[in-house]
């Protein structure tokens, strides 16, 4: 079935709300923290990421923990609707979608990150 223009507009509006909510949470996270979260979601180990970034796996773990702490603190400030959107994006069963989302929104690549 072909979606109606109204349905397309509704989906676009929802996607924009998700992006805005995600950006509101992620604005306090550094590029390196976003990169580490993205790579962890993709399934890389702390050691693998450490090799890429030329730091220890233990340091990667500390950076990741700090990033999640910032994310949780920021998420507490959201409205209930924004929290629901955020939880949809961060659904544990949806890590591939989250990876694609972060990659498309932030354009995070391994090149040029040291």
C-alpha positions as CSV (number, residue, x, y, z in Angstrom):
1,X,0.0,0.0,0.0
2,X,1.2,3.5,-0.9
3,X,1.3,5.8,2.1
4,X,-0.9,8.9,2.0
5,X,0.6,12.3,2.0
6,X,-0.8,12.8,5.5
7,X,1.0,9.6,6.7
8,X,4.2,10.7,5.1
9,X,4.0,14.1,6.8
10,X,3.2,12.4,10.1
11,X,6.2,10.0,9.8
12,X,8.5,13.0,8.8
13,X,7.3,15.0,11.8
14,X,7.9,12.0,14.1
15,X,11.4,11.5,12.7
16,X,12.2,15.2,13.2
17,X,11.0,15.0,16.8
18,X,13.2,12.0,17.4
19,X,16.2,13.8,15.9
20,X,15.5,16.9,18.0
21,X,15.1,14.9,21.1
22,X,18.3,12.9,20.4
23,X,20.2,16.0,19.7
24,X,19.0,17.6,22.9
25,X,20.4,14.7,24.9
26,X,23.6,14.3,22.9
27,X,24.6,17.9,22.7
28,X,26.7,17.6,25.9
29,X,28.5,14.5,24.6
30,X,31.9,14.9,22.9
31,X,32.6,13.5,19.4
32,X,34.9,10.9,21.0
33,X,32.1,9.8,23.4
34,X,29.6,9.5,20.5
35,X,32.1,7.5,18.5
36,X,32.8,5.1,21.4
37,X,29.0,4.6,22.0
38,X,28.5,4.0,18.3
39,X,31.3,1.5,18.1
40,X,30.1,-0.3,21.3
41,X,26.5,-0.5,19.8
42,X,28.1,-2.0,16.7
43,X,29.7,-4.7,18.8
44,X,33.3,-3.7,19.1
45,X,35.2,-4.5,22.2
46,X,36.8,-2.0,24.5
47,X,40.2,-3.2,23.3
48,X,39.2,-2.9,19.6
49,X,38.1,0.6,20.1
50,X,41.2,1.4,22.2
51,X,43.4,0.2,19.4
52,X,41.6,2.5,16.9
53,X,41.9,5.5,19.2
54,X,45.4,4.6,20.5
55,X,44.2,4.4,24.1
56,X,43.7,1.5,26.5
57,X,40.5,-0.5,26.7
58,X,40.2,0.6,30.3
59,X,40.3,4.3,29.2
60,X,37.6,3.5,26.6
61,X,35.5,2.0,29.4
62,X,35.9,5.2,31.5
63,X,35.0,7.4,28.6
64,X,31.9,5.3,27.7
65,X,30.8,5.3,31.4
66,X,31.1,9.1,31.5
67,X,29.1,9.5,28.3
68,X,26.3,7.3,29.6
69,X,26.2,9.3,32.8
70,X,25.9,12.5,30.8
71,X,23.1,11.0,28.7
72,X,21.1,9.8,31.7
73,X,21.5,13.2,33.4
74,X,20.3,15.0,30.2
75,X,17.5,12.5,29.6
76,X,16.0,13.4,33.1
77,X,15.4,16.9,31.8
78,X,13.2,15.8,28.9
79,X,9.4,16.1,28.8
80,X,7.5,12.8,29.1
81,X,6.8,12.8,25.3
82,X,10.5,13.4,24.6
83,X,11.4,10.6,27.0
84,X,9.2,8.2,25.2
85,X,10.8,9.1,21.9
86,X,14.2,8.7,23.4
87,X,13.4,5.3,24.8
88,X,12.1,4.2,21.4
89,X,15.5,5.1,19.8
90,X,17.5,3.5,22.7
91,X,15.5,0.2,22.8
92,X,18.0,-2.5,23.5
93,X,16.5,-4.7,20.8
94,X,17.0,-2.0,18.3
95,X,20.7,-1.4,18.4
96,X,21.2,-1.7,14.6
97,X,18.6,1.0,14.1
98,X,20.3,3.2,16.7
99,X,23.6,2.6,15.0
100,X,22.2,3.7,11.6
101,X,20.5,6.6,13.3
102,X,23.6,7.9,15.0
103,X,25.7,7.3,11.9
104,X,23.3,9.3,9.7
105,X,22.7,12.1,12.2
106,X,26.3,12.5,13.3
107,X,28.2,11.1,10.3
108,X,30.6,9.4,12.7
109,X,33.4,7.6,10.9
110,X,36.7,6.2,12.2
111,X,38.8,8.3,9.8
112,X,40.4,11.3,11.3
113,X,39.6,10.5,14.9
114,X,42.6,10.4,17.2
